[in-house]
Amino acid sequence: MNGWRSWNRNEQLGILNGWGVFVGDGFLNVTVVVAGFAARLGAPNWVIGLLPAIAGGGWMLPQLLVAARVRGLPHKLPVYRSAASVRTLSYLSMALIAAFLADQPTLCLTLFVLAMLLNSLASGVAGLPFLEVVSKTVSTERRPRFFGTRNLYGGLLAFGAGLLVRWILGSDLEFPLNYALIFALGTAAYTFGYWIFGRVTEPPDPPQEALGFRAEFRAIPETLRDPYFRAFLSVRLLLAGASMSEPFFAVYALRELQFPAAILGVFVMALTGAAPLSNIVWQRVAERKGSRRIIRYASVFYGLAPLYAAAVGMLGLGKWAYLGVFMLTSVAAQGFSLGHTNHLLNIAPANARSRYIGTLNTLVGAALFTPVLGGLIADRFGYLPVFAISLLLCAAAFWQCGKLRRDA
């Protein structure tokens, strides 16, 4: 475990937090499990595209407001704890909605989406304090190993969640209780992760003036004058656009390729099973080559996923060959998780860290609603044009990575 005793208490708690969150993500994977639940309820593609857009965009959009709020606070952890409590309650609501309202699909979907929206907004409130606390408790030179260890063993545990998803969906437990049980298990894992991170001992920040939202908003042009920030923002926007195809990999398999519902658990296993090995590789790349190289390589894997999905469908290669789609997506996601976080924390000045994080995430958050556009395109023209657009945007992101700061 990379020498558990070599980590200090705060680092250990941060790693354990990641393990709980990874397991929760295995049970409540938006692009596989939640998308499969929505498809089972008969949701149109634009609604299915809305789910990951809410999960990703809702996490990012509030962060400029959060940056204005937490900037002057010496301790950010109380904000994290409050938001985590809201997230736990919203996950519990999602499980109850699935259990008792699935016989009314429209009402069930509406309330489920609202619960997801509340959850993602709360995650946006928690996200910036989380990064602030990590930046204060994990040194720059230890962050690649910290996130690598967090992701490596979290991925192994999430693989077990995938096994349970497959078993539950293939069991005699009827719909919607099978999905409600999956969501409840995810809620328990998330609750543990949030609780454990709330026990971190956070050192206080030096006093800073709380500028307020208007001042933070007016500071955006100053932040954008940083050429390395602009380059990173461009890459993130292109990759956010490329995410439009991701929620439709599982739906394409269920609706177009006619794979059975239990295959969703295998998809989760492919996502989580590929993560540990890729994390070992990404961690070494981060330590030797830096975050810029990670982001560039991950863009290649992300672009190959829609290309591979289209190839499997057109050639009729079957459900086991289709697992490669989720392996490619997982490899890319782990690279982005490590590369994006490290790159942003490394290029942001210490006295403007909250502003950099808040500005980037708020601007990128709006672009993460492109899966809704992808759903509309899929409803009108089919899934293959959506896959093609994602491939082109990944190619553009790969090219733009050449402008990122090389030593970050």
Sequence and secondary structure as in RCSB ss.txt:
>XXXX:A:sequence
MNGWRSWNRNEQLGILNGWGVFVGDGFLNVTVVVAGFAARLGAPNWVIGLLPAIAGGGWMLPQLLVAARVRGLPH
KLPVYRSAASVRTLSYLSMALIAAFLADQPTLCLTLFVLAMLLNSLASGVAGLPFLEVVSKTVSTERRPRFFGTR
NLYGGLLAFGAGLLVRWILGSDLEFPLNYALIFALGTAAYTFGYWIFGRVTEPPDPPQEALGFRAEFRAIPETLR
DPYFRAFLSVRLLLAGASMSEPFFAVYALRELQFPAAILGVFVMALTGAAPLSNIVWQRVAERKGSRRIIRYASV
FYGLAPLYAAAVGMLGLGKWAYLGVFMLTSVAAQGFSLGHTNHLLNIAPANARSRYIGTLNTLVGAALFTPVLGG
LIADRFGYLPVFAISLLLCAAAFWQCGKLRRDA
>XXXX:A:secstr
   GGGS HHHHHHHHHHHHHHHHHHHT IIIIIHHHHHHTT  HHHHHHHHHHHHHHHHTTHHHHHHHHTT S 
 HHHHHHHHHHHHHHHHHHHHHHHHHTTSHHHHHHHHHHHHHHHHHHHHHHHHHHHHHHHHHS GGGHHHHHHHH
HHHHHHHHHHHHHHHHHHHHSS  TTHHHHHHHHHHHHHHHHHHHHHTT            HHHHHHHTHHHHHT
 HHHHHHHHHHHHHHHHGGGTTHHHHIIIIIS   TTHHHHHHHHHHHHHHHHHHHHHHHHHHH HHHHHHHHHH
HHHHHHHHHHHHHHHT  HHHHHHHHHHHHHHHHHHHHHHHHHHHHHS GGGHHHHHHHHHHHHHHHTTHHHHHH
HHHHHH SHHHHHHHHHHHHHHHHHGGGS TT 
